[in-house]
Amino acid sequence: MIRYLLRRMLQAIPLLLLVSIAVFLLIEISPADPLTLYEDNPDVTPEDILRLRAKLGLDEPVFVRYGKWLWNVLRGDWGTSHVTWRPALQEIAELLPNTLYLMGASFVATLLLAVPLGILSAVRQYSLLDHAVTTFALMWRSIPIFWFGLILIIIFHVTVRNPFSGAPLLPGGGMYDVRLRGTPGYAPIPDYARHLILPLTMLTLFSTARYVRFMRSSMLETIHQDYIRTAQAKGLPQCLVLYRHALKNAAIPLVTIMALDLPTLFSGALYTETLFSWPGMGRLFLRSAERGDYAVLMALIMFNAVLIVIFQLVADVIYAYLDPRIRFT
């Protein structure tokens, strides 16, 4: 196993190098100029823009700029935002905890809902519960996520009001109430929890609809295997057969999907964070793309690529735990 993991890590190096080259070239051919935001500033002259372009190295050939970027990354310097003039890693580090707070809560809630529902739906195939779960999954996978987020805001922030104070029932955006934060008697935990409800609901419902379909399909295939019938013939309790024998093998496809989705815990949810003005990584990515802040964009994309490689390795280790027949050499 150790030899296999080391080999995979070495193979990831040229893969990440190719990803960085592809992303750098795609950004290079982008029609957006990273200095466009300064052109409308009356205090910035064309000569200032030329000096700034030379300072950022934008007048150099693309392969020279890529070489400098790669050398700086190897030294731990991921570039500087030309909008805020702060290190790109600092921009990411400030917003990463906010994204982990939202995405981590959504991930836990999704697993708590999707795994039991998928198991029950498979065990009670073609029952009323199975039809309800299948209908729920198809419905939520068909609804546009941005539309559903707007509906949540319209209902719970605009339409429905608190019967005692007349204020909106739930906050429509942000991570906390900027008007109350720092005032005497301010309770941060209830305030953060109230702001979490709508984006958490949006993410959890859509993720649950996706995971429950994989869990149901995999569980249906597993519970009809010969070793499951043998365990049932021995008189083992149904719960023991399902959770000790069936669930481990049925979870392998789900682990594969989770390994692909786990990097989003760190990279954020683009639509959700934008709709609810959540100060996270997804919103930072969109803002950086709009402003042509290429240093931050490169850092975000490469950060996500590294996470994908890491979680794929973690998934391989989990495979061997779930199925003893799997061996890596």
C-alpha positions in Angstrom: 0.0 0.0 0.0 2.8 2.5 0.9 4.6 1.8 -2.3 1.4 2.3 -4.3 0.6 5.6 -2.6 4.1 6.8 -3.2 3.9 5.9 -6.8 0.6 7.7 -7.2 2.0 10.8 -5.5 4.9 10.8 -8.0 2.5 10.3 -10.9 0.5 13.3 -9.6 3.4 15.7 -10.1 3.4 15.7 -13.9 -0.4 15.7 -13.9 -0.5 18.8 -11.8 2.1 20.4 -14.0 0.0 19.7 -17.1 -3.0 21.2 -15.3 -1.1 24.3 -14.4 0.1 24.8 -18.0 -3.5 24.3 -19.4 -5.0 26.7 -16.9 -2.3 29.3 -17.5 -2.8 29.1 -21.3 -6.6 29.3 -21.0 -6.2 32.4 -18.8 -3.7 33.8 -21.3 -6.1 33.5 -24.3 -9.0 35.0 -22.3 -10.2 38.3 -23.8 -10.3 40.0 -20.4 -7.4 42.3 -19.6 -6.4 42.1 -15.9 -5.8 45.9 -16.0 -9.2 46.8 -17.4 -10.5 48.0 -14.0 -7.8 50.7 -14.0 -8.8 52.1 -17.4 -11.9 53.8 -16.1 -10.1 55.5 -13.2 -9.5 59.1 -14.1 -6.5 59.3 -11.7 -4.7 56.5 -13.7 -2.9 57.7 -16.8 -2.0 55.4 -19.8 1.6 55.8 -18.7 0.7 54.4 -15.2 -1.0 51.4 -16.8 2.2 50.7 -18.9 4.3 50.9 -15.8 1.9 48.7 -13.9 1.9 46.2 -16.8 5.7 46.1 -16.7 5.7 45.7 -13.0 3.4 42.7 -13.2 5.4 41.2 -16.1 2.3 41.3 -18.4 4.5 42.6 -21.3 6.7 39.5 -21.2 6.2 36.3 -23.3 3.8 33.8 -21.9 6.3 31.1 -21.4 8.5 33.5 -19.4 5.6 34.5 -17.2 4.7 30.8 -16.6 8.2 29.9 -15.7 8.4 32.8 -13.2 5.0 31.8 -11.8 6.1 28.1 -11.4 9.4 29.1 -9.8 7.5 31.4 -7.3 5.0 28.6 -6.5 7.8 26.2 -5.7 9.1 28.7 -3.3 5.7 29.1 -1.7 4.7 32.4 -3.4 1.4 32.0 -5.2 1.3 35.5 -6.5 -0.3 38.8 -5.5 -3.7 40.0 -6.3 -3.6 43.1 -8.5 -6.9 44.3 -7.1 -6.3 44.2 -3.4 -2.4 43.9 -3.7 -2.4 41.2 -1.1 -0.9 37.7 -1.4 -3.3 35.2 -3.1 -2.8 32.7 -0.3 -3.9 35.4 2.2 -7.1 36.1 0.2 -7.8 32.3 0.3 -6.9 31.8 3.9 -9.3 34.5 5.1 -12.4 33.0 3.3 -11.6 29.3 3.6 -13.0 28.9 7.2 -16.3 30.4 6.0 -16.6 27.9 3.1 -15.6 25.0 5.4 -18.3 26.1 7.9 -21.0 26.1 5.2 -19.9 23.1 3.1 -18.9 21.0 6.1 -22.4 21.4 7.6 -24.0 20.6 4.3 -21.8 17.5 3.7 -22.7 16.1 7.2 -26.4 16.8 6.8 -26.3 15.2 3.3 -24.8 12.0 4.5 -27.2 11.7 7.5 -30.1 12.0 5.1 -28.9 10.2 1.9 -27.4 7.0 3.3 -30.4 5.9 5.5 -32.9 7.0 2.8 -30.9 5.1 0.1 -30.7 1.9 2.2 -34.4 2.0 3.1 -35.4 2.7 -0.4 -33.5 -0.3 -1.7 -34.6 -2.6 1.0 -38.3 -1.7 0.5 -38.1 -1.6 -3.3 -41.3 -0.5 -5.1 -42.9 0.5 -1.8 -44.5 3.8 -1.1 -41.3 5.0 0.6 -39.2 3.9 -2.4 -41.5 5.8 -4.8 -41.4 8.9 -2.6 -37.6 8.9 -2.3 -37.2 8.3 -6.1 -39.6 11.1 -6.9 -37.8 13.4 -4.5 -34.4 12.6 -6.0 -35.6 13.2 -9.6 -37.5 16.3 -8.7 -34.6 18.0 -6.9 -32.1 17.0 -9.6 -34.4 18.6 -12.2 -34.9 22.0 -10.4 -32.3 24.7 -11.3 -30.4 25.3 -8.1 -30.2 29.1 -8.6 -34.0 29.3 -9.1 -34.6 27.3 -5.9 -32.3 29.6 -4.0 -34.3 32.7 -5.2 -37.5 31.0 -4.2 -36.2 30.4 -0.7 -35.2 34.0 -0.3 -38.6 35.2 -1.6 -40.5 33.0 0.8 -38.5 33.1 4.0 -37.0 36.5 3.8 -39.4 38.7 1.8 -42.9 37.1 2.2 -43.0 35.4 5.6 -42.4 37.6 8.6 -41.7 37.1 12.3 -45.2 37.4 13.9 -43.7 39.2 17.0 -41.2 41.7 15.5 -42.4 41.9 11.9 -38.8 41.4 10.7 -38.0 38.8 8.0 -38.3 35.3 9.3 -34.8 34.3 8.1 -31.9 36.4 6.8 -31.7 36.5 3.0 -27.9 36.7 2.7 -24.6 37.2 4.5 -23.0 35.1 7.2 -23.9 37.4 10.1 -25.8 40.6 10.8 -23.3 43.4 10.3 -25.5 45.8 12.2 -25.5 43.7 15.4 -22.0 42.3 15.3 -19.9 43.9 18.0 -22.8 45.4 19.9 -23.2 44.7 23.6 -25.1 41.4 24.2 -24.5 40.1 20.7 -24.8 36.3 20.5 -22.7 35.1 17.5 -23.8 31.5 17.5 -27.6 32.0 17.1 -26.9 34.7 14.5 -24.5 32.5 12.5 -27.0 29.6 12.7 -29.9 31.7 11.4 -27.8 32.9 8.4 -26.8 29.3 7.8 -30.3 27.9 7.4 -31.2 28.9 3.9 -27.9 28.2 2.1 -27.6 24.9 4.1 -31.1 23.9 3.0 -30.4 24.7 -0.6 -27.1 22.7 -0.7 -28.3 19.8 1.4 -31.5 19.1 -0.7 -29.6 19.0 -4.0 -26.7 17.0 -2.7 -29.1 14.5 -1.0 -31.0 14.0 -4.2 -27.8 13.0 -5.9 -26.3 10.8 -3.2 -29.5 8.9 -2.5 -29.8 7.7 -6.1 -26.2 6.2 -6.0 -26.8 4.7 -2.6 -30.1 3.1 -3.6 -28.7 1.7 -6.9 -25.6 0.3 -5.2 -27.5 -1.2 -2.3 -30.0 -2.9 -4.7 -27.2 -4.6 -6.5 -25.5 -5.7 -3.2 -28.5 -7.1 -1.4 -29.1 -9.6 -4.2 -25.6 -11.1 -4.0 -25.1 -14.7 -2.9 -23.2 -13.9 0.3 -26.1 -11.7 1.5 -28.6 -14.5 1.0 -26.2 -16.8 2.8 -26.0 -14.5 5.8 -29.8 -14.2 5.8 -30.1 -18.0 5.6 -27.9 -18.3 8.7 -30.5 -16.4 10.7 -28.5 -13.2 11.2 -30.7 -10.2 12.1 -31.6 -8.0 9.1 -29.9 -4.9 10.5 -26.7 -6.8 11.0 -26.8 -8.2 7.5 -27.4 -4.7 6.0 -25.0 -2.7 8.0 -22.1 -5.1 8.5 -22.2 -7.1 5.2 -24.1 -5.1 2.6 -23.3 -1.5 3.4 -19.5 -1.8 3.2 -19.6 -3.1 -0.4 -22.5 -0.8 -1.4 -20.6 2.2 -0.1 -17.8 1.8 -2.7 -19.5 3.7 -5.5 -20.6 6.4 -3.0 -17.0 6.8 -1.8 -16.0 7.4 -5.4 -18.5 10.2 -5.8 -17.6 11.6 -2.4 -13.9 11.7 -3.4 -14.8 13.9 -6.3 -17.1 16.1 -4.3 -15.0 16.6 -1.2 -12.8 19.2 -2.8 -15.9 21.4 -3.0 -15.7 21.5 0.8 -12.7 23.8 0.2 -13.5 25.4 -3.1 -17.1 26.4 -2.2 -20.4 26.5 -3.9 -20.5 29.1 -6.7 -24.3 29.6 -7.0 -25.1 29.3 -3.3 -22.4 31.7 -2.1 -23.3 34.2 -4.8 -27.0 34.1 -4.2 -26.7 34.3 -0.4 -23.7 36.7 -0.4 -21.8 34.2 1.6 -18.1 35.3 2.0 -16.5 32.1 0.8 -14.3 30.6 -1.8 -16.9 30.2 -4.5 -17.7 33.9 -4.3 -14.0 34.7 -4.4 -13.6 32.7 -7.5 -16.4 34.5 -9.3 -15.2 37.9 -8.2 -11.7 37.1 -9.3 -12.9 35.9 -12.7 -15.0 39.1 -13.2 -12.1 41.4 -12.2 -9.4 39.4 -14.1 -7.5 38.7 -10.9 -5.5 36.0 -12.5 -3.1 35.3 -9.6 -6.0 34.5 -7.3 -7.7 32.5 -10.0 -4.6 30.3 -10.6 -4.2 29.8 -6.9 -7.8 28.7 -6.5 -7.8 26.3 -9.4 -4.5 24.7 -8.5 -5.6 24.4 -4.9 -8.7 22.5 -6.0 -6.6 20.3 -8.4 -4.3 19.3 -5.5 -7.3 18.5 -3.3 -8.7 16.3 -6.0 -5.5 14.3 -6.2 -5.3 14.0 -2.4 -8.9 12.8 -2.0 -8.6 10.3 -4.8 -5.7 8.8 -2.9 -7.8 8.8 0.3 -10.6 7.0 -1.7 -8.2 4.3 -2.7 -7.3 3.6 0.9 -11.0 3.5 1.8 -11.6 1.0 -1.0 -9.2 -1.5 0.6 -10.8 -1.1 3.9 -14.4 -1.6 2.6 -13.5 -4.5 0.4 -10.6 -6.8 1.6 -10.4 -8.3 -1.9 -9.0 -5.0 -3.2 -5.2 -5.0 -3.1 -2.8 -2.3 -4.3 0.6 -3.1 -5.5 
